[in-house]
Protein backbone atom coordinates (compact mmCIF):
# COMPACT_ATOMS: atom_id res chain seq x y z
CA UNK A 1 0.00 0.00 0.00
CA UNK A 2 0.96 3.67 -0.06
CA UNK A 3 1.17 6.00 2.90
CA UNK A 4 -0.37 9.34 2.02
CA UNK A 5 -0.53 12.45 4.14
CA UNK A 6 -2.44 15.65 3.52
CA UNK A 7 -2.24 19.13 4.94
CA UNK A 8 -4.26 20.79 6.29
CA UNK A 9 -6.61 18.20 7.71
CA UNK A 10 -9.38 20.77 7.91
CA UNK A 11 -9.92 24.47 7.45
CA UNK A 12 -12.61 27.11 7.63
CA UNK A 13 -12.24 29.80 5.01
CA UNK A 14 -13.99 32.96 3.94
CA UNK A 15 -15.55 33.19 0.51
CA UNK A 16 -13.34 34.74 -2.10
CA UNK A 17 -10.12 33.42 -0.59
CA UNK A 18 -7.96 30.52 -1.76
CA UNK A 19 -6.64 27.44 -0.01
CA UNK A 20 -3.75 25.22 -1.03
CA UNK A 21 -3.88 21.57 -0.02
CA UNK A 22 -0.72 19.51 0.09
CA UNK A 23 -0.39 15.79 -0.56
CA UNK A 24 2.75 13.80 0.27
CA UNK A 25 3.29 10.14 -0.63
CA UNK A 26 5.90 7.85 0.89
CA UNK A 27 6.98 6.45 -2.48
CA UNK A 28 7.45 7.73 -5.99
CA UNK A 29 4.32 7.54 -8.10
CA UNK A 30 3.63 8.54 -11.67
CA UNK A 31 0.07 9.76 -11.21
CA UNK A 32 -1.61 11.46 -8.31
CA UNK A 33 -5.36 12.01 -8.29
CA UNK A 34 -7.42 14.70 -6.64
CA UNK A 35 -11.03 13.99 -5.68
CA UNK A 36 -13.81 16.01 -4.17
CA UNK A 37 -16.54 14.58 -2.01
CA UNK A 38 -19.38 16.94 -1.26
CA UNK A 39 -21.54 16.28 1.80
CA UNK A 40 -23.53 13.09 1.38
CA UNK A 41 -22.15 12.48 -2.09
CA UNK A 42 -19.70 10.06 -3.62
CA UNK A 43 -16.24 10.71 -4.96
CA UNK A 44 -15.79 13.02 -7.92
CA UNK A 45 -12.46 13.08 -9.72
CA UNK A 46 -11.18 16.63 -10.17
CA UNK A 47 -7.92 16.00 -12.01
CA UNK A 48 -4.95 13.75 -12.55
CA UNK A 49 -1.53 15.22 -11.76
CA UNK A 50 1.48 13.88 -13.63
CA UNK A 51 4.98 14.97 -12.78
CA UNK A 52 6.47 17.18 -15.46
CA UNK A 53 3.28 17.91 -17.34
CA UNK A 54 0.04 19.83 -17.00
CA UNK A 55 -2.67 18.24 -14.93
CA UNK A 56 -5.58 16.64 -16.75
CA UNK A 57 -8.93 17.98 -15.59
CA UNK A 58 -12.26 16.21 -15.66
CA UNK A 59 -15.33 17.72 -17.20
CA UNK A 60 -16.65 20.53 -15.03
CA UNK A 61 -13.30 21.37 -13.44
CA UNK A 62 -10.94 24.04 -14.75
CA UNK A 63 -7.37 25.00 -14.03
CA UNK A 64 -8.23 28.57 -13.04
CA UNK A 65 -10.44 27.30 -10.23
CA UNK A 66 -8.33 24.29 -9.19
CA UNK A 67 -4.69 24.88 -10.11
CA UNK A 68 -2.48 21.89 -9.41
CA UNK A 69 1.26 21.57 -8.98
CA UNK A 70 3.31 18.41 -9.22
CA UNK A 71 6.94 19.37 -8.61
CA UNK A 72 8.23 15.82 -8.01
CA UNK A 73 7.14 12.18 -7.86
CA UNK A 74 6.06 12.25 -4.20
CA UNK A 75 4.27 15.56 -3.81
CA UNK A 76 1.36 17.54 -5.24
CA UNK A 77 -0.76 20.53 -4.30
CA UNK A 78 -4.32 21.45 -5.17
CA UNK A 79 -5.47 25.03 -4.77
CA UNK A 80 -9.14 25.87 -4.43
CA UNK A 81 -9.38 29.42 -5.73
CA UNK A 82 -11.89 32.18 -5.14
CA UNK A 83 -13.87 29.93 -2.86
CA UNK A 84 -17.63 29.93 -2.42
CA UNK A 85 -19.78 27.95 0.02
CA UNK A 86 -20.37 25.42 -2.77
CA UNK A 87 -16.70 24.45 -2.48
CA UNK A 88 -17.28 23.09 1.01
CA UNK A 89 -16.22 19.47 0.64
CA UNK A 90 -13.70 16.87 1.56
CA UNK A 91 -10.75 16.96 -0.82
CA UNK A 92 -8.88 13.70 -1.19
CA UNK A 93 -5.55 12.82 -2.70
CA UNK A 94 -5.16 9.31 -4.11
CA UNK A 95 -2.46 7.19 -5.71
CA UNK A 96 -2.10 3.68 -7.02
CA UNK A 97 -0.40 1.37 -4.60
CA UNK A 98 1.19 -1.97 -5.25
CA UNK A 99 1.97 -5.03 -3.23
CA UNK A 100 -0.67 -7.67 -2.63
CA UNK A 101 -3.46 -5.53 -3.98
CA UNK A 102 -2.87 -3.02 -6.71
CA UNK A 103 -5.56 -0.47 -6.20
CA UNK A 104 -6.07 3.16 -5.31
CA UNK A 105 -5.29 4.37 -1.83
CA UNK A 106 -6.51 7.59 -0.33
CA UNK A 107 -5.06 10.20 1.92
CA UNK A 108 -6.92 11.19 5.09
CA UNK A 109 -8.60 14.08 3.32
CA UNK A 110 -8.91 17.82 3.84
CA UNK A 111 -12.24 19.00 5.20
CA UNK A 112 -13.02 22.43 3.89
CA UNK A 113 -15.82 24.67 5.07
CA UNK A 114 -16.35 27.94 3.22
CA UNK A 115 -18.41 30.59 4.96
CA UNK B 1 -19.09 5.68 -20.41
CA UNK B 2 -18.39 3.43 -17.49
CA UNK B 3 -21.03 3.26 -14.77
CA UNK B 4 -21.11 1.60 -11.41
CA UNK B 5 -24.50 1.41 -9.75
CA UNK B 6 -25.27 0.88 -6.09
CA UNK B 7 -28.39 1.24 -4.03
CA UNK B 8 -27.82 4.31 -1.86
CA UNK B 9 -29.63 2.80 1.13
CA UNK B 10 -29.59 3.07 3.98
CA UNK B 11 -29.52 -0.67 4.47
CA UNK B 12 -30.51 -1.39 8.04
CA UNK B 13 -29.68 -4.72 9.67
CA UNK B 14 -29.69 -5.87 13.28
CA UNK B 15 -26.46 -6.78 15.00
CA UNK B 16 -25.41 -10.34 14.18
CA UNK B 17 -27.27 -10.46 10.88
CA UNK B 18 -25.79 -10.78 7.39
CA UNK B 19 -25.58 -7.56 5.42
CA UNK B 20 -25.67 -7.92 1.65
CA UNK B 21 -24.41 -5.05 -0.49
CA UNK B 22 -24.80 -5.11 -4.24
CA UNK B 23 -23.18 -3.42 -7.21
CA UNK B 24 -23.58 -3.61 -10.98
CA UNK B 25 -21.21 -2.26 -13.59
CA UNK B 26 -21.63 -1.39 -17.23
CA UNK B 27 -18.22 -1.99 -18.79
CA UNK B 28 -18.01 -5.66 -19.72
CA UNK B 29 -14.21 -5.59 -20.02
CA UNK B 30 -13.77 -4.57 -16.39
CA UNK B 31 -11.18 -6.76 -14.73
CA UNK B 32 -10.71 -5.71 -11.12
CA UNK B 33 -13.32 -5.05 -8.49
CA UNK B 34 -12.97 -3.48 -5.08
CA UNK B 35 -14.98 -2.68 -2.00
CA UNK B 36 -14.08 0.32 0.11
CA UNK B 37 -15.50 1.26 3.48
CA UNK B 38 -15.90 4.91 4.38
CA UNK B 39 -16.79 6.04 7.86
CA UNK B 40 -18.45 9.41 8.18
CA UNK B 41 -15.88 12.17 7.90
CA UNK B 42 -13.10 9.76 6.98
CA UNK B 43 -11.47 8.72 3.72
CA UNK B 44 -12.25 5.45 1.92
CA UNK B 45 -10.29 2.38 2.98
CA UNK B 46 -9.94 -0.79 0.95
CA UNK B 47 -11.53 -3.85 2.51
CA UNK B 48 -11.81 -6.38 -0.32
CA UNK B 49 -10.71 -6.97 -3.87
CA UNK B 50 -11.83 -9.66 -6.30
CA UNK B 51 -10.66 -10.48 -9.79
CA UNK B 52 -12.21 -13.86 -10.72
CA UNK B 53 -15.74 -15.19 -10.82
CA UNK B 54 -16.90 -16.75 -7.60
CA UNK B 55 -16.47 -15.98 -3.94
CA UNK B 56 -13.55 -14.60 -1.98
CA UNK B 57 -13.65 -14.69 1.78
CA UNK B 58 -11.69 -12.60 4.26
CA UNK B 59 -12.81 -12.94 7.85
CA UNK B 60 -16.41 -11.78 8.13
CA UNK B 61 -16.36 -10.38 4.61
CA UNK B 62 -17.15 -12.27 1.39
CA UNK B 63 -16.94 -10.68 -2.03
CA UNK B 64 -18.82 -12.31 -4.87
CA UNK B 65 -18.26 -11.68 -8.57
CA UNK B 66 -20.36 -12.69 -11.55
CA UNK B 67 -18.86 -11.25 -14.71
CA UNK B 68 -21.58 -12.67 -16.95
CA UNK B 69 -24.18 -10.72 -15.01
CA UNK B 70 -21.79 -7.79 -14.40
CA UNK B 71 -22.55 -8.02 -10.73
CA UNK B 72 -20.44 -7.70 -7.60
CA UNK B 73 -21.60 -8.12 -4.04
CA UNK B 74 -20.22 -7.89 -0.53
CA UNK B 75 -21.56 -9.98 2.31
CA UNK B 76 -20.80 -9.05 5.89
CA UNK B 77 -21.51 -11.84 8.34
CA UNK B 78 -22.22 -11.27 12.02
CA UNK B 79 -22.67 -7.55 11.38
CA UNK B 80 -21.49 -5.26 14.14
CA UNK B 81 -22.45 -1.65 14.91
CA UNK B 82 -18.86 -0.77 14.00
CA UNK B 83 -19.63 -1.91 10.45
CA UNK B 84 -21.99 1.05 10.08
CA UNK B 85 -20.46 3.03 7.24
CA UNK B 86 -20.84 3.75 3.55
CA UNK B 87 -19.54 1.00 1.28
CA UNK B 88 -18.20 2.00 -2.11
CA UNK B 89 -17.94 -0.39 -5.02
CA UNK B 90 -15.13 0.38 -7.47
CA UNK B 91 -14.24 -1.10 -10.83
CA UNK B 92 -11.11 -0.99 -12.95
CA UNK B 93 -11.06 -1.53 -16.70
CA UNK B 94 -8.15 -1.64 -19.15
CA UNK B 95 -7.20 1.73 -20.54
CA UNK B 96 -8.50 3.73 -17.62
CA UNK B 97 -6.09 5.39 -15.21
CA UNK B 98 -8.51 5.53 -12.28
CA UNK B 99 -11.11 3.36 -10.66
CA UNK B 100 -14.75 4.09 -11.34
CA UNK B 101 -16.65 4.40 -8.09
CA UNK B 102 -20.27 3.83 -7.32
CA UNK B 103 -22.14 6.34 -5.17
CA UNK B 104 -22.00 4.00 -2.19
CA UNK B 105 -24.47 2.20 0.03
CA UNK B 106 -24.94 3.33 3.59
CA UNK B 107 -25.11 0.44 6.04
CA UNK B 108 -26.61 0.87 9.49
CA UNK B 109 -26.18 -1.93 12.01
CA UNK B 110 -28.37 -1.54 15.05
CA UNK B 111 -27.40 -3.04 18.43
Interface residues (C-beta under 8 A of the other chain):
Chain A: X1 X31 X33 X41 X42 X43 X45 X48 X90 X92 X94 X101 X102 X103 X104 X105 X106 X107 X108 X109 X111
Chain B: X32 X34 X41 X42 X43 X44 X45 X46 X49 X88 X90 X92 X97 X98 X99 X101 X102 X103 X104
